[in-house]
């Protein structure tokens, strides 16, 4: 796979991980069984590029994910670094990901330790509901959004083996912002 994608882009991966470190809330967009999209905000912790979040067992979000595990995720902020050339720009990530429930007790313990390390002031990594599900989002495509590069010019990367990113061919350099890599793999459920 890496032969057709070129060399891993370590610099761009570092930028993605930095943005994940700087934020703690993401918007998860799912598709309801009736076809309508639903976007909700959740807290997250991450292990490299893999994101973890929790949902209530009775939530519409979990029902949607069980119906279709493909989601879109948006994470971002307004840059407020005074003195930068573009101090009021939007910077963030947009992702296509597959979500699955974490059922392994050891992985859940590891995720709780990870969440406690990333957000020590957070008492419990859970919503207010009594019964929750821990979810793992594994990105397949990530767009790095930085409006200092110009509107419609994200860095688009393909995620391989959950930890390696490859810059999409024809990326922002050619001005189309989309690259030549398809955003949706029809073969994936």
VMD Tcl script that builds the backbone (N, CA, C; Angstrom):
set m [mol new atoms 567]
animate dup $m
set s [atomselect $m all]
$s set {name element resname resid chain x y z} {
  {N N UNK 1 A 0.823 -1.194 0.000}
  {CA C UNK 1 A 0.000 0.000 0.000}
  {C C UNK 1 A 0.860 1.247 0.000}
  {N N UNK 2 A 1.923 1.275 0.798}
  {CA C UNK 2 A 2.746 2.472 0.884}
  {C C UNK 2 A 3.451 2.781 -0.423}
  {N N UNK 3 A 3.646 1.767 -1.300}
  {CA C UNK 3 A 4.282 2.029 -2.588}
  {C C UNK 3 A 3.441 2.971 -3.429}
  {N N UNK 4 A 2.121 2.789 -3.448}
  {CA C UNK 4 A 1.275 3.649 -4.265}
  {C C UNK 4 A 0.979 4.979 -3.570}
  {N N UNK 5 A 1.125 5.027 -2.271}
  {CA C UNK 5 A 0.826 6.248 -1.538}
  {C C UNK 5 A 2.045 7.118 -1.300}
  {N N UNK 6 A 3.242 6.597 -1.525}
  {CA C UNK 6 A 4.452 7.365 -1.255}
  {C C UNK 6 A 4.920 7.141 0.164}
  {N N UNK 7 A 5.705 8.077 0.647}
  {CA C UNK 7 A 6.263 7.982 2.000}
  {C C UNK 7 A 5.278 8.525 3.030}
  {N N UNK 8 A 5.269 7.957 4.239}
  {CA C UNK 8 A 4.428 8.530 5.297}
  {C C UNK 8 A 4.805 9.986 5.543}
  {N N UNK 9 A 3.824 10.804 5.857}
  {CA C UNK 9 A 4.047 12.229 6.098}
  {C C UNK 9 A 4.085 12.471 7.604}
  {N N UNK 10 A 5.268 12.404 8.189}
  {CA C UNK 10 A 5.429 12.530 9.634}
  {C C UNK 10 A 5.121 13.938 10.132}
  {N N UNK 11 A 5.456 14.935 9.332}
  {CA C UNK 11 A 5.194 16.329 9.725}
  {C C UNK 11 A 3.695 16.608 9.808}
  {N N UNK 12 A 2.966 16.135 8.814}
  {CA C UNK 12 A 1.514 16.350 8.810}
  {C C UNK 12 A 0.851 15.541 9.931}
  {N N UNK 13 A 1.357 14.333 10.187}
  {CA C UNK 13 A 0.814 13.548 11.292}
  {C C UNK 13 A 1.034 14.279 12.617}
  {N N UNK 14 A 2.202 14.858 12.804}
  {CA C UNK 14 A 2.486 15.598 14.037}
  {C C UNK 14 A 1.509 16.761 14.199}
  {N N UNK 15 A 1.175 17.436 13.102}
  {CA C UNK 15 A 0.209 18.539 13.154}
  {C C UNK 15 A -1.170 18.019 13.554}
  {N N UNK 16 A -1.558 16.854 13.028}
  {CA C UNK 16 A -2.853 16.265 13.365}
  {C C UNK 16 A -2.903 15.916 14.852}
  {N N UNK 17 A -1.861 15.260 15.348}
  {CA C UNK 17 A -1.826 14.874 16.763}
  {C C UNK 17 A -1.822 16.116 17.659}
  {N N UNK 18 A -1.119 17.158 17.239}
  {CA C UNK 18 A -1.109 18.407 18.005}
  {C C UNK 18 A -2.519 18.992 18.110}
  {N N UNK 19 A -3.257 18.983 17.000}
  {CA C UNK 19 A -4.630 19.490 17.024}
  {C C UNK 19 A -5.520 18.614 17.903}
  {N N UNK 20 A -5.310 17.307 17.883}
  {CA C UNK 20 A -6.070 16.420 18.760}
  {C C UNK 20 A -5.759 16.714 20.224}
  {N N UNK 21 A -4.480 16.990 20.518}
  {CA C UNK 21 A -4.064 17.309 21.893}
  {C C UNK 21 A -4.674 18.620 22.384}
  {N N UNK 22 A -4.814 19.605 21.489}
  {CA C UNK 22 A -5.271 20.944 21.867}
  {C C UNK 22 A -6.771 21.030 22.104}
  {N N UNK 23 A -7.513 20.055 21.641}
  {CA C UNK 23 A -8.967 20.104 21.733}
  {C C UNK 23 A -9.474 18.962 22.605}
  {N N UNK 24 A -10.719 19.062 23.021}
  {CA C UNK 24 A -11.300 17.982 23.823}
  {C C UNK 24 A -12.747 17.682 23.461}
  {N N UNK 25 A -13.311 18.463 22.575}
  {CA C UNK 25 A -14.700 18.284 22.146}
  {C C UNK 25 A -14.703 18.093 20.630}
  {N N UNK 26 A -15.537 17.172 20.159}
  {CA C UNK 26 A -15.674 16.966 18.717}
  {C C UNK 26 A -17.148 16.835 18.374}
  {N N UNK 27 A -17.451 17.110 17.129}
  {CA C UNK 27 A -18.791 16.889 16.614}
  {C C UNK 27 A -18.765 15.583 15.835}
  {N N UNK 28 A -19.679 14.687 16.172}
  {CA C UNK 28 A -19.797 13.407 15.486}
  {C C UNK 28 A -21.094 13.443 14.686}
  {N N UNK 29 A -20.983 13.265 13.392}
  {CA C UNK 29 A -22.160 13.234 12.527}
  {C C UNK 29 A -22.437 11.793 12.129}
  {N N UNK 30 A -23.655 11.353 12.416}
  {CA C UNK 30 A -24.096 10.002 12.082}
  {C C UNK 30 A -25.290 10.114 11.147}
  {N N UNK 31 A -25.746 8.975 10.657}
  {CA C UNK 31 A -26.927 8.955 9.800}
  {C C UNK 31 A -28.004 8.147 10.512}
  {N N UNK 32 A -29.151 8.767 10.682}
  {CA C UNK 32 A -30.283 8.079 11.307}
  {C C UNK 32 A -30.838 7.012 10.357}
  {N N UNK 33 A -31.569 6.071 10.884}
  {CA C UNK 33 A -32.179 5.015 10.061}
  {C C UNK 33 A -33.116 5.588 9.007}
  {N N UNK 34 A -33.709 6.772 9.277}
  {CA C UNK 34 A -34.614 7.392 8.301}
  {C C UNK 34 A -33.861 8.213 7.254}
  {N N UNK 35 A -32.512 8.191 7.313}
  {CA C UNK 35 A -31.705 8.881 6.319}
  {C C UNK 35 A -31.278 10.282 6.689}
  {N N UNK 36 A -31.855 10.855 7.736}
  {CA C UNK 36 A -31.488 12.206 8.140}
  {C C UNK 36 A -30.162 12.194 8.879}
  {N N UNK 37 A -29.307 13.189 8.639}
  {CA C UNK 37 A -28.048 13.276 9.391}
  {C C UNK 37 A -28.315 13.781 10.802}
  {N N UNK 38 A -27.444 13.405 11.722}
  {CA C UNK 38 A -27.535 13.900 13.098}
  {C C UNK 38 A -26.116 14.204 13.567}
  {N N UNK 39 A -25.896 15.423 13.981}
  {CA C UNK 39 A -24.587 15.841 14.488}
  {C C UNK 39 A -24.717 16.179 15.966}
  {N N UNK 40 A -23.826 15.601 16.778}
  {CA C UNK 40 A -23.833 15.868 18.205}
  {C C UNK 40 A -22.408 16.090 18.676}
  {N N UNK 41 A -22.284 16.809 19.768}
  {CA C UNK 41 A -20.956 17.098 20.326}
  {C C UNK 41 A -20.678 16.147 21.483}
  {N N UNK 42 A -19.449 15.625 21.516}
  {CA C UNK 42 A -19.032 14.722 22.582}
  {C C UNK 42 A -17.595 15.050 22.971}
  {N N UNK 43 A -17.240 14.716 24.203}
  {CA C UNK 43 A -15.849 14.802 24.622}
  {C C UNK 43 A -15.109 13.586 24.074}
  {N N UNK 44 A -13.793 13.709 23.948}
  {CA C UNK 44 A -13.023 12.577 23.437}
  {C C UNK 44 A -11.653 12.532 24.100}
  {N N UNK 45 A -11.059 11.363 24.022}
  {CA C UNK 45 A -9.650 11.155 24.333}
  {C C UNK 45 A -9.084 10.463 23.101}
  {N N UNK 46 A -7.786 10.557 22.915}
  {CA C UNK 46 A -7.215 9.911 21.733}
  {C C UNK 46 A -5.949 9.159 22.089}
  {N N UNK 47 A -5.719 8.107 21.321}
  {CA C UNK 47 A -4.489 7.339 21.385}
  {C C UNK 47 A -3.924 7.392 19.979}
  {N N UNK 48 A -2.939 8.257 19.788}
  {CA C UNK 48 A -2.403 8.516 18.463}
  {C C UNK 48 A -3.557 9.072 17.623}
  {N N UNK 49 A -3.931 8.423 16.533}
  {CA C UNK 49 A -4.996 8.935 15.674}
  {C C UNK 49 A -6.360 8.333 15.996}
  {N N UNK 50 A -6.405 7.343 16.865}
  {CA C UNK 50 A -7.657 6.701 17.234}
  {C C UNK 50 A -8.349 7.525 18.319}
  {N N UNK 51 A -9.635 7.800 18.112}
  {CA C UNK 51 A -10.412 8.618 19.042}
  {C C UNK 51 A -11.375 7.728 19.829}
  {N N UNK 52 A -11.557 8.065 21.101}
  {CA C UNK 52 A -12.489 7.348 21.966}
  {C C UNK 52 A -13.489 8.333 22.543}
  {N N UNK 53 A -14.732 7.912 22.608}
  {CA C UNK 53 A -15.772 8.721 23.223}
  {C C UNK 53 A -16.813 7.778 23.817}
  {N N UNK 54 A -17.678 8.316 24.627}
  {CA C UNK 54 A -18.717 7.491 25.244}
  {C C UNK 54 A -20.087 8.025 24.867}
  {N N UNK 55 A -21.028 7.095 24.794}
  {CA C UNK 55 A -22.412 7.452 24.479}
  {C C UNK 55 A -23.328 6.678 25.416}
  {N N UNK 56 A -24.489 7.224 25.659}
  {CA C UNK 56 A -25.497 6.514 26.433}
  {C C UNK 56 A -26.044 5.341 25.634}
  {N N UNK 57 A -26.311 4.248 26.311}
  {CA C UNK 57 A -26.826 3.053 25.621}
  {C C UNK 57 A -28.211 3.286 25.017}
  {N N UNK 58 A -28.927 4.255 25.537}
  {CA C UNK 58 A -30.267 4.536 25.001}
  {C C UNK 58 A -30.253 5.723 24.037}
  {N N UNK 59 A -29.072 6.198 23.659}
  {CA C UNK 59 A -28.975 7.406 22.830}
  {C C UNK 59 A -29.264 7.126 21.361}
  {N N UNK 60 A -29.745 8.159 20.692}
  {CA C UNK 60 A -29.944 8.088 19.245}
  {C C UNK 60 A -28.607 7.886 18.545}
  {N N UNK 61 A -27.546 8.475 19.099}
  {CA C UNK 61 A -26.205 8.351 18.514}
  {C C UNK 61 A -25.780 6.886 18.401}
  {N N UNK 62 A -25.967 6.115 19.472}
  {CA C UNK 62 A -25.589 4.700 19.442}
  {C C UNK 62 A -26.456 3.922 18.461}
  {N N UNK 63 A -27.747 4.212 18.436}
  {CA C UNK 63 A -28.629 3.546 17.469}
  {C C UNK 63 A -28.171 3.837 16.046}
  {N N UNK 64 A -27.806 5.089 15.775}
  {CA C UNK 64 A -27.334 5.454 14.437}
  {C C UNK 64 A -26.060 4.709 14.071}
  {N N UNK 65 A -25.116 4.634 15.009}
  {CA C UNK 65 A -23.831 3.967 14.749}
  {C C UNK 65 A -24.037 2.479 14.529}
  {N N UNK 66 A -24.950 1.873 15.277}
  {CA C UNK 66 A -25.239 0.446 15.072}
  {C C UNK 66 A -25.834 0.217 13.683}
  {N N UNK 67 A -26.621 1.182 13.212}
  {CA C UNK 67 A -27.232 1.093 11.881}
  {C C UNK 67 A -26.187 1.287 10.775}
  {N N UNK 68 A -25.261 2.233 10.984}
  {CA C UNK 68 A -24.216 2.540 9.993}
  {C C UNK 68 A -22.997 3.074 10.743}
  {N N UNK 69 A -21.909 2.302 10.813}
  {CA C UNK 69 A -20.750 2.696 11.615}
  {C C UNK 69 A -19.872 3.785 10.995}
  {N N UNK 70 A -20.230 4.260 9.815}
  {CA C UNK 70 A -19.459 5.349 9.200}
  {C C UNK 70 A -19.918 6.678 9.788}
  {N N UNK 71 A -18.947 7.498 10.189}
  {CA C UNK 71 A -19.259 8.812 10.755}
  {C C UNK 71 A -18.342 9.863 10.146}
  {N N UNK 72 A -18.756 11.102 10.297}
  {CA C UNK 72 A -17.884 12.245 10.032}
  {C C UNK 72 A -17.635 12.915 11.363}
  {N N UNK 73 A -16.398 13.360 11.547}
  {CA C UNK 73 A -16.005 14.007 12.792}
  {C C UNK 73 A -15.392 15.351 12.456}
  {N N UNK 74 A -15.744 16.368 13.230}
  {CA C UNK 74 A -15.145 17.694 13.076}
  {C C UNK 74 A -14.599 18.139 14.428}
  {N N UNK 75 A -13.362 18.592 14.413}
  {CA C UNK 75 A -12.690 19.097 15.605}
  {C C UNK 75 A -12.040 20.406 15.199}
  {N N UNK 76 A -12.209 21.462 15.972}
  {CA C UNK 76 A -11.574 22.703 15.573}
  {C C UNK 76 A -11.714 23.809 16.575}
  {N N UNK 77 A -11.089 24.906 16.203}
  {CA C UNK 77 A -11.096 26.090 17.056}
  {C C UNK 77 A -10.755 27.297 16.195}
  {N N UNK 78 A -10.967 28.450 16.768}
  {CA C UNK 78 A -10.555 29.695 16.154}
  {C C UNK 78 A -9.171 30.019 16.694}
  {N N UNK 79 A -8.215 30.253 15.820}
  {CA C UNK 79 A -6.874 30.612 16.260}
  {C C UNK 79 A -6.920 32.014 16.837}
  {N N UNK 80 A -6.417 32.170 18.049}
  {CA C UNK 80 A -6.452 33.487 18.689}
  {C C UNK 80 A -5.056 33.986 19.025}
  {N N UNK 81 A -4.056 33.424 18.368}
  {CA C UNK 81 A -2.675 33.847 18.618}
  {C C UNK 81 A -2.481 35.245 18.040}
  {N N UNK 82 A -2.467 36.233 18.897}
  {CA C UNK 82 A -2.302 37.622 18.469}
  {C C UNK 82 A -0.898 37.789 17.888}
  {N N UNK 83 A -0.813 38.512 16.817}
  {CA C UNK 83 A 0.476 38.739 16.190}
  {C C UNK 83 A 0.722 37.822 15.003}
  {N N UNK 84 A -0.056 36.741 14.886}
  {CA C UNK 84 A 0.080 35.885 13.713}
  {C C UNK 84 A -0.543 36.603 12.523}
  {N N UNK 85 A -0.076 36.250 11.350}
  {CA C UNK 85 A -0.610 36.883 10.145}
  {C C UNK 85 A -2.118 36.650 10.013}
  {N N UNK 86 A -2.572 35.473 10.424}
  {CA C UNK 86 A -3.996 35.130 10.326}
  {C C UNK 86 A -4.490 34.751 11.711}
  {N N UNK 87 A -4.507 35.713 12.639}
  {CA C UNK 87 A -4.819 35.390 14.029}
  {C C UNK 87 A -6.273 34.990 14.256}
  {N N UNK 88 A -7.140 35.223 13.300}
  {CA C UNK 88 A -8.544 34.868 13.488}
  {C C UNK 88 A -8.982 33.751 12.539}
  {N N UNK 89 A -8.107 32.877 12.213}
  {CA C UNK 89 A -8.429 31.820 11.256}
  {C C UNK 89 A -8.976 30.578 11.973}
  {N N UNK 90 A -9.713 29.776 11.246}
  {CA C UNK 90 A -10.197 28.492 11.750}
  {C C UNK 90 A -9.116 27.457 11.494}
  {N N UNK 91 A -8.855 26.626 12.495}
  {CA C UNK 91 A -7.884 25.554 12.363}
  {C C UNK 91 A -8.504 24.306 12.975}
  {N N UNK 92 A -8.431 23.180 12.277}
  {CA C UNK 92 A -9.053 21.975 12.813}
  {C C UNK 92 A -8.905 20.781 11.906}
  {N N UNK 93 A -9.710 19.778 12.192}
  {CA C UNK 93 A -9.672 18.518 11.470}
  {C C UNK 93 A -11.091 18.123 11.079}
  {N N UNK 94 A -11.203 17.509 9.933}
  {CA C UNK 94 A -12.444 16.880 9.501}
  {C C UNK 94 A -12.069 15.454 9.131}
  {N N UNK 95 A -12.828 14.483 9.615}
  {CA C UNK 95 A -12.450 13.084 9.425}
  {C C UNK 95 A -13.616 12.238 8.938}
  {N N UNK 96 A -13.278 11.239 8.151}
  {CA C UNK 96 A -14.182 10.130 7.869}
  {C C UNK 96 A -13.649 8.982 8.712}
  {N N UNK 97 A -14.525 8.333 9.471}
  {CA C UNK 97 A -14.066 7.287 10.388}
  {C C UNK 97 A -15.091 6.170 10.485}
  {N N UNK 98 A -14.617 5.019 10.923}
  {CA C UNK 98 A -15.482 3.894 11.264}
  {C C UNK 98 A -15.503 3.795 12.787}
  {N N UNK 99 A -16.682 3.572 13.345}
  {CA C UNK 99 A -16.832 3.508 14.797}
  {C C UNK 99 A -17.273 2.106 15.204}
  {N N UNK 100 A -16.686 1.638 16.302}
  {CA C UNK 100 A -17.071 0.347 16.885}
  {C C UNK 100 A -17.089 0.486 18.397}
  {N N UNK 101 A -17.935 -0.295 19.035}
  {CA C UNK 101 A -17.976 -0.296 20.493}
  {C C UNK 101 A -16.774 -1.066 21.030}
  {N N UNK 102 A -16.180 -0.536 22.083}
  {CA C UNK 102 A -15.079 -1.217 22.767}
  {C C UNK 102 A -15.710 -2.107 23.828}
  {N N UNK 103 A -15.477 -3.416 23.720}
  {CA C UNK 103 A -16.056 -4.352 24.683}
  {C C UNK 103 A -14.995 -5.049 25.522}
  {N N UNK 104 A -13.744 -4.943 25.125}
  {CA C UNK 104 A -12.653 -5.566 25.871}
  {C C UNK 104 A -12.359 -4.755 27.137}
  {N N UNK 105 A -12.456 -5.400 28.303}
  {CA C UNK 105 A -12.253 -4.716 29.577}
  {C C UNK 105 A -10.886 -4.077 29.710}
  {N N UNK 106 A -9.852 -4.732 29.204}
  {CA C UNK 106 A -8.495 -4.176 29.303}
  {C C UNK 106 A -8.351 -2.922 28.448}
  {N N UNK 107 A -8.981 -2.921 27.275}
  {CA C UNK 107 A -8.923 -1.716 26.439}
  {C C UNK 107 A -9.693 -0.570 27.098}
  {N N UNK 108 A -10.813 -0.877 27.732}
  {CA C UNK 108 A -11.580 0.165 28.423}
  {C C UNK 108 A -10.764 0.743 29.577}
  {N N UNK 109 A -10.073 -0.115 30.328}
  {CA C UNK 109 A -9.202 0.373 31.404}
  {C C UNK 109 A -8.111 1.279 30.847}
  {N N UNK 110 A -7.511 0.880 29.722}
  {CA C UNK 110 A -6.463 1.681 29.090}
  {C C UNK 110 A -7.019 3.028 28.630}
  {N N UNK 111 A -8.217 3.028 28.059}
  {CA C UNK 111 A -8.844 4.273 27.606}
  {C C UNK 111 A -9.129 5.183 28.796}
  {N N UNK 112 A -9.580 4.625 29.903}
  {CA C UNK 112 A -9.827 5.438 31.096}
  {C C UNK 112 A -8.532 6.048 31.624}
  {N N UNK 113 A -7.435 5.295 31.595}
  {CA C UNK 113 A -6.138 5.853 32.013}
  {C C UNK 113 A -5.703 6.961 31.054}
  {N N UNK 114 A -5.920 6.738 29.782}
  {CA C UNK 114 A -5.575 7.727 28.760}
  {C C UNK 114 A -6.378 9.007 28.979}
  {N N UNK 115 A -7.674 8.865 29.209}
  {CA C UNK 115 A -8.536 10.029 29.428}
  {C C UNK 115 A -8.115 10.776 30.693}
  {N N UNK 116 A -7.776 10.035 31.751}
  {CA C UNK 116 A -7.352 10.672 33.003}
  {C C UNK 116 A -6.043 11.431 32.811}
  {N N UNK 117 A -5.160 10.896 31.969}
  {CA C UNK 117 A -3.886 11.567 31.699}
  {C C UNK 117 A -4.101 12.830 30.858}
  {N N UNK 118 A -4.960 12.738 29.837}
  {CA C UNK 118 A -5.197 13.877 28.949}
  {C C UNK 118 A -6.045 14.955 29.618}
  {N N UNK 119 A -6.973 14.567 30.459}
  {CA C UNK 119 A -7.897 15.514 31.093}
  {C C UNK 119 A -8.012 15.177 32.578}
  {N N UNK 120 A -6.975 15.472 33.382}
  {CA C UNK 120 A -6.975 15.074 34.798}
  {C C UNK 120 A -8.107 15.679 35.628}
  {N N UNK 121 A -8.658 16.814 35.202}
  {CA C UNK 121 A -9.749 17.426 35.961}
  {C C UNK 121 A -11.080 16.726 35.712}
  {N N UNK 122 A -11.139 15.871 34.726}
  {CA C UNK 122 A -12.368 15.131 34.401}
  {C C UNK 122 A -12.476 13.935 35.340}
  {N N UNK 123 A -13.509 13.889 36.149}
  {CA C UNK 123 A -13.652 12.813 37.136}
  {C C UNK 123 A -13.935 11.468 36.476}
  {N N UNK 124 A -14.848 11.443 35.524}
  {CA C UNK 124 A -15.232 10.194 34.877}
  {C C UNK 124 A -15.384 10.465 33.387}
  {N N UNK 125 A -14.884 9.557 32.567}
  {CA C UNK 125 A -15.011 9.683 31.125}
  {C C UNK 125 A -16.332 9.029 30.716}
  {N N UNK 126 A -17.440 9.716 30.980}
  {CA C UNK 126 A -18.749 9.146 30.699}
  {C C UNK 126 A -19.808 10.245 30.672}
  {N N UNK 127 A -20.877 10.020 29.912}
  {CA C UNK 127 A -22.000 10.956 29.979}
  {C C UNK 127 A -22.753 10.735 31.285}
  {N N UNK 128 A -23.785 11.499 31.499}
  {CA C UNK 128 A -24.523 11.436 32.764}
  {C C UNK 128 A -25.421 10.215 32.886}
  {N N UNK 129 A -25.549 9.445 31.842}
  {CA C UNK 129 A -26.455 8.295 31.883}
  {C C UNK 129 A -25.831 7.138 32.658}
  {N N UNK 130 A -26.683 6.268 33.165}
  {CA C UNK 130 A -26.229 5.150 33.989}
  {C C UNK 130 A -25.479 4.113 33.158}
  {N N UNK 131 A -25.991 3.796 31.997}
  {CA C UNK 131 A -25.395 2.752 31.171}
  {C C UNK 131 A -24.800 3.380 29.909}
  {N N UNK 132 A -23.506 3.182 29.714}
  {CA C UNK 132 A -22.824 3.813 28.591}
  {C C UNK 132 A -22.050 2.781 27.764}
  {N N UNK 133 A -21.701 3.200 26.568}
  {CA C UNK 133 A -20.852 2.402 25.692}
  {C C UNK 133 A -19.617 3.234 25.359}
  {N N UNK 134 A -18.452 2.611 25.448}
  {CA C UNK 134 A -17.207 3.261 25.038}
  {C C UNK 134 A -17.035 2.955 23.557}
  {N N UNK 135 A -16.800 3.994 22.775}
  {CA C UNK 135 A -16.715 3.861 21.323}
  {C C UNK 135 A -15.312 4.206 20.835}
  {N N UNK 136 A -14.872 3.497 19.791}
  {CA C UNK 136 A -13.569 3.740 19.166}
  {C C UNK 136 A -13.817 4.199 17.732}
  {N N UNK 137 A -13.297 5.374 17.394}
  {CA C UNK 137 A -13.400 5.902 16.026}
  {C C UNK 137 A -12.036 5.787 15.368}
  {N N UNK 138 A -12.000 5.048 14.275}
  {CA C UNK 138 A -10.762 4.839 13.536}
  {C C UNK 138 A -10.847 5.611 12.219}
  {N N UNK 139 A -10.106 6.714 12.103}
  {CA C UNK 139 A -10.182 7.525 10.881}
  {C C UNK 139 A -9.601 6.791 9.664}
  {N N UNK 140 A -10.209 7.052 8.518}
  {CA C UNK 140 A -9.678 6.543 7.250}
  {C C UNK 140 A -9.156 7.683 6.384}
  {N N UNK 141 A -9.788 8.841 6.504}
  {CA C UNK 141 A -9.372 10.038 5.768}
  {C C UNK 141 A -9.459 11.220 6.738}
  {N N UNK 142 A -8.433 12.072 6.715}
  {CA C UNK 142 A -8.427 13.266 7.562}
  {C C UNK 142 A -8.090 14.474 6.699}
  {N N UNK 143 A -8.872 15.537 6.853}
  {CA C UNK 143 A -8.549 16.823 6.231}
  {C C UNK 143 A -8.061 17.751 7.331}
  {N N UNK 144 A -6.887 18.319 7.137}
  {CA C UNK 144 A -6.350 19.301 8.068}
  {C C UNK 144 A -6.772 20.657 7.541}
  {N N UNK 145 A -7.570 21.366 8.327}
  {CA C UNK 145 A -8.137 22.644 7.906}
  {C C UNK 145 A -7.366 23.768 8.584}
  {N N UNK 146 A -6.809 24.643 7.772}
  {CA C UNK 146 A -6.096 25.807 8.287}
  {C C UNK 146 A -6.343 26.923 7.288}
  {N N UNK 147 A -7.214 27.850 7.641}
  {CA C UNK 147 A -7.602 28.878 6.679}
  {C C UNK 147 A -6.471 29.830 6.312}
  {N N UNK 148 A -5.324 29.735 6.985}
  {CA C UNK 148 A -4.160 30.513 6.556}
  {C C UNK 148 A -3.705 30.034 5.178}
  {N N UNK 149 A -4.038 28.782 4.832}
  {CA C UNK 149 A -3.678 28.230 3.523}
  {C C UNK 149 A -4.654 28.691 2.451}
  {N N UNK 150 A -5.771 29.245 2.852}
  {CA C UNK 150 A -6.789 29.691 1.911}
  {C C UNK 150 A -8.005 28.786 1.995}
  {N N UNK 151 A -9.195 29.329 1.758}
  {CA C UNK 151 A -10.413 28.527 1.795}
  {C C UNK 151 A -10.367 27.400 0.774}
  {N N UNK 152 A -10.902 26.247 1.142}
  {CA C UNK 152 A -10.982 25.124 0.213}
  {C C UNK 152 A -9.650 24.474 -0.081}
  {N N UNK 153 A -8.646 24.666 0.762}
  {CA C UNK 153 A -7.322 24.116 0.502}
  {C C UNK 153 A -6.814 23.277 1.679}
  {N N UNK 154 A -7.602 22.299 2.151}
  {CA C UNK 154 A -7.125 21.494 3.276}
  {C C UNK 154 A -6.032 20.530 2.835}
  {N N UNK 155 A -5.228 20.095 3.794}
  {CA C UNK 155 A -4.302 19.000 3.548}
  {C C UNK 155 A -5.091 17.723 3.763}
  {N N UNK 156 A -5.246 16.928 2.723}
  {CA C UNK 156 A -6.012 15.697 2.789}
  {C C UNK 156 A -5.047 14.536 2.931}
  {N N UNK 157 A -5.291 13.668 3.927}
  {CA C UNK 157 A -4.414 12.520 4.134}
  {C C UNK 157 A -5.234 11.250 4.242}
  {N N UNK 158 A -4.619 10.162 3.845}
  {CA C UNK 158 A -5.178 8.826 3.988}
  {C C UNK 158 A -4.527 8.208 5.223}
  {N N UNK 159 A -5.306 7.564 6.075}
  {CA C UNK 159 A -4.774 6.931 7.278}
  {C C UNK 159 A -4.645 5.436 7.008}
  {N N UNK 160 A -3.441 4.919 7.198}
  {CA C UNK 160 A -3.175 3.497 7.002}
  {C C UNK 160 A -2.747 2.891 8.334}
  {N N UNK 161 A -3.161 1.715 8.593}
  {CA C UNK 161 A -2.793 0.951 9.794}
  {C C UNK 161 A -2.990 1.744 11.080}
  {N N UNK 162 A -3.997 2.592 11.116}
  {CA C UNK 162 A -4.428 3.374 12.281}
  {C C UNK 162 A -3.420 4.396 12.800}
  {N N UNK 163 A -2.161 4.363 12.347}
  {CA C UNK 163 A -1.169 5.277 12.913}
  {C C UNK 163 A -0.325 5.990 11.863}
  {N N UNK 164 A -0.467 5.649 10.613}
  {CA C UNK 164 A 0.385 6.211 9.570}
  {C C UNK 164 A -0.463 7.022 8.605}
  {N N UNK 165 A 0.009 8.233 8.270}
  {CA C UNK 165 A -0.735 9.067 7.332}
  {C C UNK 165 A 0.083 9.292 6.063}
  {N N UNK 166 A -0.627 9.348 4.951}
  {CA C UNK 166 A -0.034 9.621 3.640}
  {C C UNK 166 A -0.777 10.786 3.027}
  {N N UNK 167 A -0.028 11.778 2.568}
  {CA C UNK 167 A -0.643 12.925 1.905}
  {C C UNK 167 A -1.312 12.437 0.621}
  {N N UNK 168 A -2.547 12.884 0.401}
  {CA C UNK 168 A -3.274 12.507 -0.808}
  {C C UNK 168 A -2.607 13.147 -2.017}
  {N N UNK 169 A -2.535 12.400 -3.093}
  {CA C UNK 169 A -1.953 12.930 -4.330}
  {C C UNK 169 A -2.819 14.058 -4.856}
  {N N UNK 170 A -2.200 15.098 -5.386}
  {CA C UNK 170 A -2.945 16.222 -5.935}
  {C C UNK 170 A -3.575 17.085 -4.862}
  {N N UNK 171 A -3.049 17.035 -3.670}
  {CA C UNK 171 A -3.577 17.728 -2.508}
  {C C UNK 171 A -3.759 19.214 -2.762}
  {N N UNK 172 A -3.625 20.015 -1.758}
  {CA C UNK 172 A -3.882 21.452 -1.851}
  {C C UNK 172 A -2.987 22.137 -2.870}
  {N N UNK 173 A -1.855 21.512 -3.214}
  {CA C UNK 173 A -0.944 22.166 -4.161}
  {C C UNK 173 A -1.608 22.458 -5.502}
  {N N UNK 174 A -2.548 21.605 -5.917}
  {CA C UNK 174 A -3.145 21.836 -7.233}
  {C C UNK 174 A -4.375 22.728 -7.173}
  {N N UNK 175 A -4.735 23.180 -5.975}
  {CA C UNK 175 A -5.807 24.145 -5.847}
  {C C UNK 175 A -7.202 23.574 -5.752}
  {N N UNK 176 A -7.372 22.244 -5.960}
  {CA C UNK 176 A -8.737 21.734 -5.893}
  {C C UNK 176 A -9.142 21.365 -4.476}
  {N N UNK 177 A -8.169 21.239 -3.561}
  {CA C UNK 177 A -8.477 20.959 -2.176}
  {C C UNK 177 A -8.913 19.542 -1.908}
  {N N UNK 178 A -9.246 18.798 -2.937}
  {CA C UNK 178 A -9.774 17.455 -2.703}
  {C C UNK 178 A -8.752 16.375 -2.962}
  {N N UNK 179 A -7.731 16.650 -3.744}
  {CA C UNK 179 A -6.765 15.601 -4.071}
  {C C UNK 179 A -7.415 14.585 -4.975}
  {N N UNK 180 A -6.704 13.507 -5.255}
  {CA C UNK 180 A -7.253 12.488 -6.133}
  {C C UNK 180 A -7.752 11.288 -5.369}
  {N N UNK 181 A -7.690 11.310 -4.045}
  {CA C UNK 181 A -8.114 10.180 -3.235}
  {C C UNK 181 A -9.590 10.283 -2.934}
  {N N UNK 182 A -10.358 9.202 -3.176}
  {CA C UNK 182 A -11.780 9.267 -2.883}
  {C C UNK 182 A -12.022 9.371 -1.382}
  {N N UNK 183 A -13.011 10.159 -0.999}
  {CA C UNK 183 A -13.330 10.302 0.410}
  {C C UNK 183 A -14.156 9.139 0.943}
  {N N UNK 184 A -14.875 8.459 0.077}
  {CA C UNK 184 A -15.734 7.363 0.510}
  {C C UNK 184 A -15.318 6.102 -0.230}
  {N N UNK 185 A -15.111 5.034 0.512}
  {CA C UNK 185 A -14.793 3.747 -0.075}
  {C C UNK 185 A -16.083 2.937 -0.060}
  {N N UNK 186 A -16.679 2.763 -1.205}
  {CA C UNK 186 A -17.977 2.091 -1.286}
  {C C UNK 186 A -17.906 0.643 -0.822}
  {N N UNK 187 A -16.725 0.044 -0.808}
  {CA C UNK 187 A -16.581 -1.341 -0.379}
  {C C UNK 187 A -16.649 -1.482 1.128}
  {N N UNK 188 A -16.449 -0.391 1.841}
  {CA C UNK 188 A -16.478 -0.441 3.306}
  {C C UNK 188 A -17.917 -0.349 3.794}
  {N N UNK 189 A -18.258 -1.106 4.863}
  {CA C UNK 189 A -19.642 -1.039 5.372}
  {C C UNK 189 A -19.912 0.304 6.040}
}
mol reanalyze $m
mol bondsrecalc $m
mol representation Tube
mol addrep $m
